[in-house]
Amino acid sequence: MLLLVSCYHKRCLVGEIKMDKKTIFHELDPIFHPKSVALIGASAKEAKIGKVFTDRFLEMGFQGLYPVNPNEREILGLKAYQSILDIPEHIDMAVVVTPTRAVLQAVKEAIAKKVKVIVIITSGFAEAGSRGKDLQDEIARIARKDGVRIIGPNCIGIYCPASGLPFALGQGKLAGSVGVLSQSGFFADYLTHTATANGIAFSKGVSCGNEADLCVTDFLEYLGEDPETKLIVAYVEGIRDGRRFYTILKEVSQKKPVILWKGGMTEGGARAAASHTGALAGSRQIWKGVLRQAGIISVNSFEETLDCLYAFHLQPLPEGRRVGIMSAPGGIAVAATDACLELGLEVPQFSPTIVEKLRKMLPLVGGSARNPVDLSMVSGFNTRLHGEALQILVEEENIDMLLLVSGVSGKSLCQMVSEAMIPMKVKKPLAVTVMIGTQQSVIADFPLLLENGISVYTDAARAVRALSRLWEYAKFRKNCLADQNEAPAYSGSKSQTWHEARSIIDRALAQGRFSLSEHESKEFLKVWGIPVNRERLVHDRAEFKKALNEIGFPVVIKAGAQNLSHKTEKGLVYIDIRNEQEAIDVLRQIEKTLSDESPPVLVEEMVKGSRELVVGLIRDKQFGPCVMFGLGGILTEALKDNTFRVAPVSYEETLAMFEEIRARDILREFRGMPPANLDSLARIIMVVGQIGLEHEEIKEIDINPAILSDKGPVGVDALIVLDSKELKHGK
């Protein structure tokens, strides 16, 4: 079997300005450290965005602010200039907060001032319709001409506490290690505002807006290289170069965690995304596969974003999936155990030594020394039990993560956790749920607890989910180190296999067809080493009888004409034909249905097996060739039990795909049937991805069903759809 992986070169163009991988950090880092900023549209009037940003710059202590407003002489104690051109000093960055109609002139003047970076806060561009898009394109064009970088429009700019650069809501001045990247200005602003109030400090934050020039992928690559950023939180609605985004995303996530909320995952959300930033949201299923494949901590709400932020910022990665649970209320301990098991975590029994130590410190009545530990009602009055239990459990080698459902909060909890965790030899993540008082009082303690390194949650289920995300990412990091089964890199030359397969495509294109027939599709797949059932394409009675003898009963008989789709629904597929007379009767019926005395007919081997799968490929507009695997047969579209990955796909990735479908149990020993040959199935998926990389003229591949036979998976029906552009271009 031939396995080659094409080298997809990363695009190094944003607009038409080169972005070299080796220099992107050095190119973009100055953006976060300007010495002088002209705020064009600055104001002292309340309820004006110019006033908001003037206030924020002053609050952050930025020393090089130059307000620009043609109607003001002085703004909040600073000299105001009628134009940026009137400022005598050199200006590193221009921030534009003028009305939309004044932005183009402001940009032209900033370019004339030799400013290298322009941040456009103002909205009313591509997200507002065609006229706004034309204006945005014009701004990008004139900036590109002079090598000026644009952030926005329709954004809230850059937050860098070390440099004094602010967002709109007001964040802390303390620099930290969390980077924020967002296509939603509100998300970036509100997240940093909320998290800083809870003691989380940020390295940098970027609101990309409509991305007239610099885009989310550029800043993702930058934050991935930034030594000050240890954790990245992102909100993304759509991207323009999916292949580059995916490649960089996976590279970055192998070095530091990326928590990402993908907006526009539904049809309605995609429409909203298009009107929000003008971005193409993309397919929900493919995006889910992309995020899994890249090792991303995928979230779906602001609450979940904060939960993961608190876990990944404050806790180490676990060595395994085993959780030790301690709880003051026994019922919550049971529910937390359920939550762990549902998320694929384990709640193992403690060693006898640990059980004995717990028994000695727990009350004789009401407590339990087994996992989960029930601290009993007494712990509500004798709060030292929490600390003593935690100190015992940190010694347990059979445990990788800890969950404490606490009846203690505030300073007492901080001291208790600190005393227990300091002597720990192997650092283990700890999630804490506080269940005392009201939820409002618990939330009031969040800043104190988080500042003391405690990942705290208002609900045990949320705490368990945060622990599961830590384990998922830790497992991804381990798999990256262990994954040595990638296919070898392709040199760029076309193999004999490629030429043989391409000749099948060329014949179809020469006839003006946009798809291969079933027979042609299978011949193509056979060239690539993908197992398909034996078949003969016949055109008359003599060939028909000869094929029956060669294939041997039982057989499957299908209409074999080109451009025939949905043959089953049209009554043109007959299975389990056991003798010649049955076969002749079927042939007559096909002739009658098609009103043709001698239609082409397929005589196929009847493959035994009752488990049907689907393997496919789609050329996605954003990510290029993507492979699909799932439950096959006639219910494929109805059940939608499938999963996707970007090609090329490693062997380990295919194994992960097998575990993601709901019907995964059919791949194991099932109702007397042997387990599937996962190795052969994995290789089929890998080769289909390879075909997508090698044959750009292929738009879709559908092998459905691929039957799990005693000899391994076999494709018994297939369709390959070609790109109509190939025909138009005469390729």
KARADA-V452056 format. One record per residue. N is the residue number from 1. SS is DSSP state (helix for helix, strand for strand, loop for the rest). PHI is phi in radians with two decimals (999 if undefined). BURIAL is b if it has 24 or more other C-alpha atoms within 12 Angstrom, else e. Layout:
n: <N/N>
ss: <SS/SS>
phi: <PHI/PHI>
burial: <BURIAL/BURIAL>
This chain:
n: <1/2/3/4/5/6/7/8/9/10/11/12/13/14/15/16/17/18/19/20/21/22/23/24/25/26/27/28/29/30/31/32/33/34/35/36/37/38/39/40/41/42/43/44/45/46/47/48/49/50/51/52/53/54/55/56/57/58/59/60/61/62/63/64/65/66/67/68/69/70/71/72/73/74/75/76/77/78/79/80/81/82/83/84/85/86/87/88/89/90/91/92/93/94/95/96/97/98/99/100/101/102/103/104/105/106/107/108/109/110/111/112/113/114/115/116/117/118/119/120/121/122/123/124/125/126/127/128/129/130/131/132/133/134/135/136/137/138/139/140/141/142/143/144/145/146/147/148/149/150/151/152/153/154/155/156/157/158/159/160/161/162/163/164/165/166/167/168/169/170/171/172/173/174/175/176/177/178/179/180/181/182/183/184/185/186/187/188/189/190/191/192/193/194/195/196/197/198/199/200/201/202/203/204/205/206/207/208/209/210/211/212/213/214/215/216/217/218/219/220/221/222/223/224/225/226/227/228/229/230/231/232/233/234/235/236/237/238/239/240/241/242/243/244/245/246/247/248/249/250/251/252/253/254/255/256/257/258/259/260/261/262/263/264/265/266/267/268/269/270/271/272/273/274/275/276/277/278/279/280/281/282/283/284/285/286/287/288/289/290/291/292/293/294/295/296/297/298/299/300/301/302/303/304/305/306/307/308/309/310/311/312/313/314/315/316/317/318/319/320/321/322/323/324/325/326/327/328/329/330/331/332/333/334/335/336/337/338/339/340/341/342/343/344/345/346/347/348/349/350/351/352/353/354/355/356/357/358/359/360/361/362/363/364/365/366/367/368/369/370/371/372/373/374/375/376/377/378/379/380/381/382/383/384/385/386/387/388/389/390/391/392/393/394/395/396/397/398/399/400/401/402/403/404/405/406/407/408/409/410/411/412/413/414/415/416/417/418/419/420/421/422/423/424/425/426/427/428/429/430/431/432/433/434/435/436/437/438/439/440/441/442/443/444/445/446/447/448/449/450/451/452/453/454/455/456/457/458/459/460/461/462/463/464/465/466/467/468/469/470/471/472/473/474/475/476/477/478/479/480/481/482/483/484/485/486/487/488/489/490/491/492/493/494/495/496/497/498/499/500/501/502/503/504/505/506/507/508/509/510/511/512/513/514/515/516/517/518/519/520/521/522/523/524/525/526/527/528/529/530/531/532/533/534/535/536/537/538/539/540/541/542/543/544/545/546/547/548/549/550/551/552/553/554/555/556/557/558/559/560/561/562/563/564/565/566/567/568/569/570/571/572/573/574/575/576/577/578/579/580/581/582/583/584/585/586/587/588/589/590/591/592/593/594/595/596/597/598/599/600/601/602/603/604/605/606/607/608/609/610/611/612/613/614/615/616/617/618/619/620/621/622/623/624/625/626/627/628/629/630/631/632/633/634/635/636/637/638/639/640/641/642/643/644/645/646/647/648/649/650/651/652/653/654/655/656/657/658/659/660/661/662/663/664/665/666/667/668/669/670/671/672/673/674/675/676/677/678/679/680/681/682/683/684/685/686/687/688/689/690/691/692/693/694/695/696/697/698/699/700/701/702/703/704/705/706/707/708/709/710/711/712/713/714/715/716/717/718/719/720/721/722/723/724/725/726/727/728/729/730/731>
ss: <loop/loop/loop/loop/strand/loop/loop/loop/loop/loop/loop/loop/strand/strand/loop/loop/strand/strand/loop/loop/loop/loop/loop/helix/helix/helix/helix/helix/helix/helix/helix/helix/loop/loop/loop/loop/strand/strand/strand/strand/loop/loop/loop/loop/loop/loop/loop/loop/helix/helix/helix/helix/helix/helix/helix/helix/helix/helix/helix/loop/loop/loop/loop/loop/strand/strand/strand/strand/loop/loop/loop/loop/loop/strand/strand/loop/loop/strand/strand/strand/strand/loop/loop/helix/helix/helix/loop/loop/loop/loop/loop/loop/strand/strand/strand/strand/loop/loop/loop/helix/helix/helix/helix/helix/helix/helix/helix/helix/helix/helix/helix/helix/loop/loop/loop/loop/strand/strand/strand/strand/loop/loop/loop/loop/loop/helix/helix/helix/loop/helix/helix/helix/helix/helix/helix/helix/helix/helix/helix/helix/helix/helix/helix/helix/helix/loop/loop/loop/strand/strand/strand/strand/loop/loop/loop/loop/loop/strand/strand/strand/loop/loop/loop/loop/strand/loop/loop/loop/loop/loop/loop/loop/loop/loop/strand/strand/strand/strand/strand/strand/strand/strand/loop/loop/helix/helix/helix/helix/helix/helix/helix/helix/helix/helix/helix/helix/helix/loop/loop/loop/loop/strand/strand/strand/strand/strand/strand/loop/loop/loop/loop/loop/loop/loop/loop/helix/helix/helix/helix/helix/helix/helix/helix/helix/helix/loop/loop/loop/loop/loop/strand/strand/strand/strand/strand/strand/loop/loop/loop/loop/loop/helix/helix/helix/helix/helix/helix/helix/helix/helix/helix/helix/helix/loop/loop/loop/strand/strand/strand/strand/strand/strand/loop/loop/loop/loop/helix/helix/helix/helix/helix/helix/helix/helix/helix/helix/helix/loop/loop/loop/loop/loop/loop/helix/helix/helix/helix/helix/helix/helix/helix/helix/helix/loop/loop/loop/strand/strand/strand/loop/loop/helix/helix/helix/helix/helix/helix/helix/helix/helix/helix/helix/helix/helix/loop/loop/loop/loop/loop/loop/loop/strand/strand/strand/strand/strand/strand/loop/loop/helix/helix/helix/helix/helix/helix/helix/helix/helix/helix/helix/helix/helix/loop/loop/loop/strand/loop/loop/loop/loop/loop/helix/helix/helix/helix/helix/helix/helix/helix/helix/helix/loop/loop/loop/loop/loop/loop/strand/loop/loop/loop/loop/strand/strand/loop/loop/helix/helix/helix/helix/loop/loop/loop/helix/helix/helix/helix/helix/helix/helix/helix/helix/helix/loop/loop/loop/loop/loop/loop/loop/strand/strand/strand/strand/strand/strand/loop/loop/loop/helix/helix/helix/helix/helix/helix/helix/helix/helix/helix/helix/helix/helix/loop/loop/loop/loop/loop/loop/strand/strand/strand/strand/strand/strand/loop/loop/loop/loop/helix/helix/helix/helix/helix/helix/loop/helix/helix/helix/helix/helix/helix/loop/loop/loop/strand/strand/strand/loop/loop/helix/helix/helix/helix/helix/helix/helix/helix/helix/helix/helix/helix/helix/helix/helix/helix/helix/helix/helix/helix/helix/helix/helix/loop/loop/loop/loop/loop/loop/strand/loop/loop/loop/loop/loop/loop/helix/helix/helix/helix/helix/helix/helix/helix/helix/helix/helix/helix/helix/helix/helix/loop/loop/loop/loop/strand/strand/loop/helix/helix/helix/helix/helix/helix/helix/helix/helix/helix/loop/loop/loop/loop/strand/loop/loop/strand/strand/strand/strand/loop/loop/helix/helix/helix/helix/helix/helix/helix/helix/helix/helix/helix/loop/loop/loop/strand/strand/strand/strand/strand/loop/loop/loop/loop/loop/loop/loop/loop/loop/loop/loop/loop/loop/strand/strand/strand/strand/strand/loop/loop/helix/helix/helix/helix/helix/helix/helix/helix/helix/helix/helix/helix/helix/helix/helix/loop/loop/loop/loop/loop/loop/strand/strand/strand/strand/strand/loop/loop/loop/loop/loop/loop/strand/strand/strand/strand/strand/strand/strand/strand/strand/loop/loop/loop/strand/strand/strand/strand/strand/strand/strand/strand/loop/loop/loop/loop/helix/helix/helix/helix/loop/loop/strand/strand/strand/strand/strand/loop/loop/loop/loop/helix/helix/helix/helix/helix/helix/helix/helix/helix/helix/loop/loop/loop/helix/helix/helix/helix/loop/loop/strand/loop/loop/strand/loop/loop/loop/loop/helix/helix/helix/helix/helix/helix/helix/helix/helix/helix/helix/helix/helix/helix/helix/helix/helix/loop/loop/loop/strand/strand/strand/strand/strand/strand/strand/strand/strand/strand/strand/strand/loop/loop/strand/strand/strand/strand/loop/loop/strand/strand/strand/strand/strand/loop/helix/helix/helix/helix/helix/loop/loop/loop>
phi: <999/-1.62/-2.22/-2.28/-2.09/-1.21/-1.49/-1.44/-1.38/-1.14/-1.15/-2.02/-2.14/-2.13/1.15/-2.26/-1.73/-1.18/-2.13/-1.39/-0.92/-1.29/-2.11/-1.08/-1.12/-1.20/-1.31/-1.60/-1.03/-1.04/-1.03/-1.55/-2.35/-1.28/-1.59/-2.46/-2.32/-1.68/-1.67/-1.48/1.88/-1.02/-2.67/-1.88/-1.49/-1.09/1.21/-1.81/-1.10/-1.12/-1.26/-1.00/-1.27/-1.08/-1.01/-1.17/-1.04/-1.21/-1.09/-1.35/1.36/-1.21/-1.59/-1.88/-1.54/-2.16/-1.21/-2.17/-2.79/-1.14/-1.83/-2.23/-1.71/-2.55/-2.31/0.88/1.52/-1.88/-1.11/-1.82/-2.03/-1.21/-2.55/-1.08/-1.22/-1.47/-1.33/-1.28/-1.45/-1.22/-2.04/-1.43/-2.45/-1.99/-1.97/-1.84/-2.21/-1.36/-1.05/-0.96/-1.14/-1.73/-1.19/-1.02/-1.15/-1.09/-1.14/-1.04/-1.21/-1.13/-1.14/-1.12/-1.43/1.23/-1.24/-1.70/-2.37/-2.16/-1.80/-1.85/-1.35/-0.97/-1.80/1.78/-2.00/-1.01/-1.23/-1.75/2.27/-1.14/-1.14/-1.14/-1.15/-1.06/-1.16/-1.08/-1.11/-1.16/-1.08/-1.10/-1.13/-1.25/-1.21/-1.09/-1.00/-1.82/1.22/-1.67/-1.56/-2.03/-1.98/1.79/-1.28/1.11/-2.50/-2.08/1.51/-2.18/-2.04/-2.54/-1.04/-1.13/-1.82/1.48/-1.55/-1.88/-1.53/-1.49/-1.33/1.77/-2.09/-1.31/-1.57/-1.35/-1.44/-2.35/-2.19/-1.78/-1.81/-2.11/-2.40/-2.64/-1.56/-1.89/-1.09/-1.11/-1.01/-1.07/-1.20/-1.23/-1.07/-1.15/-1.11/-1.21/-1.21/-1.16/-1.16/-1.83/1.53/-1.59/-1.85/-1.99/-1.48/-2.62/-2.44/-2.33/-1.88/-1.50/1.05/-1.38/1.02/-1.07/-2.39/-1.15/-2.14/-1.04/-1.18/-1.05/-1.32/-1.09/-1.11/-1.09/-1.12/-1.10/-1.61/-1.24/-1.19/-1.42/-1.81/-1.86/-2.53/-2.07/-2.06/-2.37/-2.16/-2.29/-1.80/-2.81/-2.33/-1.70/-2.17/-1.10/-1.11/-1.15/-1.04/-1.09/-1.05/-1.22/-1.00/-1.21/-1.07/-1.17/-1.18/-1.35/-1.85/-2.63/-1.16/-2.17/-1.64/-2.32/-1.84/-1.66/-1.50/1.32/-1.52/-1.94/-1.05/-1.16/-1.13/-1.14/-1.12/-1.13/-1.10/-1.09/-1.43/-1.46/-2.18/1.29/-1.71/-1.42/-1.30/1.58/-1.27/-1.06/-1.15/-1.20/-1.06/-1.04/-1.15/-1.06/-1.17/-1.11/-1.11/-1.50/1.29/-1.55/-1.46/-1.50/-2.19/-2.28/-2.76/-1.16/-1.05/-1.17/-1.05/-1.14/-1.01/-1.23/-1.03/-1.12/-1.27/-1.29/-1.32/-1.87/-1.98/-1.33/-1.34/-1.38/-1.45/-2.74/-1.83/-1.48/-2.00/-1.80/-2.02/-2.17/-2.53/-1.23/-1.48/-1.15/-1.10/-1.17/-1.08/-1.12/-1.11/-1.16/-1.09/-1.01/-1.07/-1.07/-1.16/-1.14/-1.68/1.47/-1.58/-2.03/-2.14/-1.38/-1.33/-1.36/-1.20/-0.98/-1.10/-1.19/-1.05/-1.14/-1.11/-1.16/-1.04/-1.18/-1.74/-1.50/-1.08/-1.14/-2.07/1.70/-1.71/-2.40/-1.63/-1.70/-1.46/-1.44/-1.36/-1.74/-1.34/1.30/-1.10/-1.06/-1.12/-1.21/-1.86/-1.87/-1.17/-1.14/-1.05/-1.05/-1.17/-1.15/-1.14/-1.13/-1.10/-1.28/-1.21/-1.14/-1.46/-1.25/-1.26/-1.47/-2.17/-1.85/-2.42/-2.20/-2.19/-2.03/-1.70/-1.76/-1.74/-2.19/-2.46/1.13/-1.12/-1.09/-1.15/-1.03/-1.14/-1.09/-1.15/-1.06/-1.13/-1.38/-1.54/-1.00/-1.37/-1.08/-1.26/-1.87/-1.16/-2.16/-1.19/-2.22/-1.96/-2.16/-1.98/-1.71/-2.22/-2.62/1.26/-1.66/-1.11/-1.11/-1.22/-1.13/-1.08/-1.11/-1.52/-0.94/-0.99/-1.12/-1.17/-1.15/-1.11/-1.69/1.41/-1.75/-1.39/-2.00/-2.42/-1.46/-2.51/-1.12/-1.10/-1.18/-1.13/-1.11/-1.10/-1.09/-1.11/-1.15/-1.21/-1.06/-1.18/-1.02/-1.24/-1.06/-1.14/-1.05/-1.09/-1.11/-1.14/-1.11/-1.27/-1.57/-1.33/-1.93/-1.85/-1.15/-1.21/-1.12/-1.18/-1.57/-1.35/1.95/-1.43/-1.54/-1.45/-1.08/-1.03/-1.05/-1.11/-1.14/-1.18/-1.13/-1.10/-1.14/-1.16/-1.02/-1.09/-1.17/-1.12/-1.11/-1.62/1.33/-1.75/-1.78/-2.63/-1.60/-1.18/-1.02/-1.10/-1.11/-1.09/-1.21/-1.06/-1.07/-1.12/-1.08/-1.01/-1.51/1.49/-1.51/-1.19/-2.29/-1.26/-1.18/-2.74/-2.32/-1.68/-2.07/-2.22/-2.65/-1.12/-1.11/-1.11/-1.09/-1.16/-1.10/-1.14/-1.07/-1.21/-1.23/-1.33/1.48/-1.34/-1.33/-2.29/-1.97/-2.11/-2.33/-1.12/-2.04/-1.16/-1.22/1.14/-1.60/-2.11/0.89/-1.14/-1.09/-1.13/-1.58/1.24/-2.03/-2.25/-2.25/-1.97/0.97/-1.43/-1.89/-2.70/-1.14/-1.11/-1.03/-1.12/-1.14/-1.07/-1.11/-1.02/-1.09/-1.15/-1.13/-1.04/-1.17/-1.09/-1.60/0.93/-2.44/-1.31/-2.52/-1.30/-1.11/-2.31/-1.73/-1.88/-2.14/-1.10/-1.49/-1.49/-1.42/2.68/-1.88/-1.83/-2.00/-2.12/-2.27/-2.19/-2.57/-2.51/-2.34/-1.62/-1.31/-1.13/-1.67/-1.89/1.32/-1.15/-2.26/-1.64/-2.28/-2.42/-3.11/-1.29/-1.84/1.64/-1.26/-1.73/-0.96/-1.23/-1.26/-1.45/0.88/-1.67/-2.57/-2.54/-2.18/-2.55/-1.37/-1.37/-1.36/-2.04/-1.40/-1.05/-1.12/-1.15/-1.13/-1.10/-1.16/-1.06/-1.04/-1.42/-1.59/-1.41/-1.16/-1.57/-1.07/-1.12/-1.24/-1.42/-1.70/-1.04/-2.52/0.87/1.47/-1.61/-1.23/-1.10/-1.16/-1.37/-1.15/-1.10/-1.14/-1.13/-1.08/-1.14/-1.07/-1.09/-1.09/-1.22/-1.05/-1.10/-1.11/-1.04/-1.07/-1.30/-1.39/-2.00/-1.18/-1.35/-1.57/-1.64/-2.55/-2.29/-2.35/-1.82/-2.64/-1.60/-1.81/-1.54/-1.43/-1.67/-1.10/-1.61/2.14/-1.20/-2.35/-1.36/-1.95/-2.66/-2.71/-2.51/-2.08/-1.79/-1.77/-1.38/-1.09/-1.10/-1.06/-1.24/-1.11/-1.48/1.27/-1.43>
burial: <e/b/b/b/b/b/e/b/e/e/b/b/e/b/b/e/b/e/b/e/b/e/e/b/b/e/b/b/b/e/b/b/b/b/b/b/b/b/b/b/b/b/b/b/e/e/e/e/b/b/b/b/b/b/b/b/b/b/b/b/e/b/e/b/b/b/b/b/b/e/e/e/e/e/b/b/e/b/b/b/b/b/b/b/b/e/b/e/e/b/b/b/b/b/b/b/b/b/b/b/e/e/b/b/e/b/b/b/b/b/b/e/b/b/b/b/b/b/b/b/b/b/b/b/b/b/b/b/e/e/e/b/b/e/b/b/b/e/b/b/b/b/b/b/e/e/b/b/b/b/b/b/b/b/b/b/b/b/b/b/b/b/b/b/b/b/b/b/b/b/b/b/b/b/b/b/b/b/b/b/b/b/b/b/b/b/b/b/b/b/b/b/b/b/b/b/b/b/b/b/b/b/b/b/b/b/b/b/b/b/b/b/b/b/b/b/b/b/b/b/b/b/b/b/b/b/e/b/b/b/b/b/b/b/b/b/b/b/b/b/b/b/b/b/b/b/b/b/b/b/b/b/b/b/b/b/b/b/b/b/b/b/b/b/b/e/e/e/e/b/e/e/b/b/b/b/b/b/b/b/b/b/b/b/b/b/b/b/b/b/b/b/b/b/b/b/b/b/b/e/e/b/b/b/b/b/b/b/b/b/b/b/b/b/b/b/b/b/b/b/b/b/b/b/b/b/b/b/b/b/e/b/b/b/e/b/b/e/b/b/e/e/b/e/b/b/b/b/e/b/e/e/e/b/b/e/e/b/b/e/b/b/e/e/e/e/b/b/b/b/b/b/b/b/b/b/b/b/b/b/e/e/b/b/b/b/b/b/b/b/b/b/b/b/b/b/b/b/b/b/b/b/b/b/b/b/b/b/b/b/e/e/b/b/e/b/b/e/e/b/b/e/e/e/e/e/b/b/b/b/b/b/b/b/b/b/e/e/e/e/e/b/b/e/b/b/b/b/b/b/b/b/b/b/b/b/b/b/b/b/b/b/b/b/b/b/b/b/b/b/b/b/b/b/b/b/b/e/e/b/e/e/e/e/e/b/b/e/e/e/e/e/e/e/e/e/b/b/e/e/b/b/e/b/b/b/e/b/b/e/e/e/b/b/b/b/b/b/b/b/b/b/b/b/b/b/b/b/b/b/b/b/b/b/b/b/b/b/b/e/e/e/e/b/b/e/b/b/e/e/b/b/b/b/b/b/b/b/b/b/b/b/e/b/b/e/b/e/e/e/e/b/b/b/b/e/b/e/e/b/e/e/b/b/e/b/b/b/b/b/b/e/e/e/e/e/e/b/b/b/b/b/b/b/b/b/b/b/b/b/b/b/b/b/b/b/b/b/b/b/e/b/b/b/b/b/b/b/b/b/b/b/b/e/e/b/e/e/e/e/b/b/b/b/b/b/b/b/b/b/b/b/b/b/b/b/b/b/e/b/b/e/b/b/e/b/b/e/e/e/e/e/e/e/e/b/b/b/e/b/b/b/b/b/b/b/b/b/b/b/b/b/b/b/b/b/b/b/b/b/b/b/b/b/b/b/b/b/b/e/e/b/b/b/b/b/b/b/b/b/b/b/b/e/e/b/e/e/e/e/e>
